[in-house]
Amino acid sequence: MSITLNAADLSRVIEMAWEDRTPFEAIEQLYGLTEPAVIKLMRRELKPGSFRLWRARVSGRATKHLKIRSPEINRAYCPTQYKR
């Protein structure tokens, strides 16, 4: 199954994938992309060096996976991230 994303959604998925506190499950719930699909998308959309940096950053990161995430983390972003 192939999911087609418009430019705005593609940009948002990439942004969510880079965010430390946004779990892959949230991306799947919003956009229907599983973790392997997000990895494939990131490999396709990022420059090779950026992809390697991203993979090193998210590999084994507990906050990117709900099953290994601390139950104390109940939000996806820092309270000061979206200032008004």
HUZIBEL-V864437 format. One record per helix or strand of 3 or more residues. SS is the DSSP state (@ for helix, = for strand). FROM is the first residue (numbers start at 1). TO is the last residue. If there is no record, write none. Layout:
BEGIN
ss from to
SS FROM TO
SS FROM TO
END
This chain:
BEGIN
ss from to
@ 7 18
@ 24 31
@ 35 45
@ 48 58
@ 62 64
@ 66 68
END
